[in-house]
Amino acid sequence: MAATVGKDGDVKIGAATVAYMDAWTLTPNINTPEITAFGDAARVFSSALRDANVTFSGTLDRSDTDQADLMDQFEDGTLADIAVRLYTAAASYWSGNVRLTGQTVNSQIADKVAITWNGIVSGNLAFTSS
């Protein structure tokens, strides 16, 4: 099996590539409620609901339709789930519906103007590889 390198990554909303993205993070989580009972010698946990956090970022390009659509969700308050695909290679990706929860624009004098979106997966998360 060959190593996976970041240069082959991509971020898509539906079928459209979000321009100038250069990083993404996917953090799956599982809620583990404590179910320790009287008489147990140690704490006991169970697996319950799962979720995942998503972050993707890159260079701000307001003229990119997909970036503009994402920014509009925060500017006009019409937050809705978006179909996101986070690619590791041309045909390998995680996909799920994501509810955006945050947006950050960062400008520094000697660097690009960067934009970052944060979200949480709403429903199932799937991995596809061919």
C-alpha positions in Angstrom: 0.0 0.0 0.0 1.4 3.4 -0.9 1.5 6.4 1.4 -1.2 9.0 1.1 0.2 12.5 0.5 -1.7 15.8 1.1 -1.0 17.2 -2.4 -3.8 15.0 -3.8 -6.4 16.4 -1.4 -9.4 18.4 -2.4 -12.6 19.9 -0.9 -15.9 19.7 -2.8 -19.3 21.0 -2.1 -21.6 18.8 -4.1 -19.7 18.2 -7.3 -18.0 21.6 -7.3 -14.4 22.1 -6.1 -14.0 24.9 -3.6 -11.2 27.1 -5.1 -7.9 27.6 -3.4 -8.5 25.3 -0.5 -5.2 23.9 0.9 -6.1 22.1 4.2 -8.9 20.2 5.7 -9.3 18.3 9.0 -11.9 15.6 9.9 -12.3 14.7 13.5 -14.7 11.8 14.2 -16.0 11.5 17.8 -18.0 8.9 19.7 -20.0 9.9 22.8 -19.1 7.6 25.6 -21.5 7.9 28.5 -20.5 6.5 31.8 -22.6 3.5 32.9 -20.8 2.6 36.1 -23.0 0.9 38.6 -22.8 0.2 42.3 -20.4 -2.6 43.0 -18.3 -2.1 39.8 -14.5 -2.1 40.6 -13.7 0.4 37.9 -15.5 3.0 35.8 -17.5 1.5 32.9 -18.3 3.3 29.6 -20.6 2.6 26.6 -20.5 3.8 23.1 -23.4 6.0 22.1 -23.9 8.6 19.4 -21.1 9.4 17.0 -20.4 12.7 15.2 -17.6 14.4 13.4 -16.1 17.9 13.2 -14.9 19.3 9.9 -12.6 22.2 9.2 -11.4 23.3 5.8 -9.3 26.3 4.9 -7.4 28.1 2.1 -6.9 31.4 0.3 -9.9 33.8 0.3 -11.4 34.2 -3.2 -14.7 36.1 -3.1 -15.1 35.6 -6.8 -15.2 31.8 -6.4 -18.9 30.9 -6.5 -18.6 28.2 -3.9 -16.6 30.3 -1.5 -19.1 33.1 -1.9 -22.0 30.7 -1.3 -20.4 29.5 2.0 -19.7 33.1 3.1 -23.3 34.1 2.3 -24.6 31.5 4.8 -23.0 33.5 7.6 -23.8 36.9 6.1 -27.5 36.4 5.5 -28.1 33.8 8.3 -29.4 31.0 6.0 -27.3 28.2 7.5 -28.2 24.9 5.9 -26.5 21.5 5.6 -24.1 21.2 2.7 -22.9 18.0 1.0 -19.1 18.0 1.6 -16.5 15.6 0.2 -13.0 15.7 1.7 -10.6 14.0 -0.8 -7.3 12.3 0.0 -6.9 11.2 -3.7 -8.8 11.5 -6.9 -11.3 8.7 -6.0 -10.9 8.4 -2.2 -12.9 10.7 0.0 -15.0 11.1 3.1 -18.5 12.5 2.5 -21.4 13.7 4.6 -23.8 16.5 5.1 -22.2 19.3 7.1 -23.8 22.1 9.1 -21.4 25.1 9.2 -20.7 26.4 12.7 -18.0 29.0 12.1 -16.1 31.1 9.7 -12.8 32.9 10.2 -11.0 35.3 7.8 -7.4 36.1 8.7 -5.2 38.7 7.1 -1.6 39.3 7.8 0.7 41.9 6.2 3.2 39.4 4.8 0.8 36.6 3.9 -2.4 35.7 1.9 -5.8 36.5 3.2 -7.0 33.1 4.6 -10.4 31.7 5.2 -11.5 28.8 7.4 -14.8 27.1 7.8 -15.8 24.9 10.7 -18.7 22.5 10.8 -20.3 19.4 12.2 -21.4 16.4 10.3 -25.2 16.0 10.3 -26.0 12.3 10.0 -23.7 9.6 8.7 -20.1 10.0 7.5 -19.0 7.7 4.7 -15.6 6.8 3.2 -15.4 5.9 -0.5 -12.3 4.5 -2.2 -11.8 2.9 -5.6 
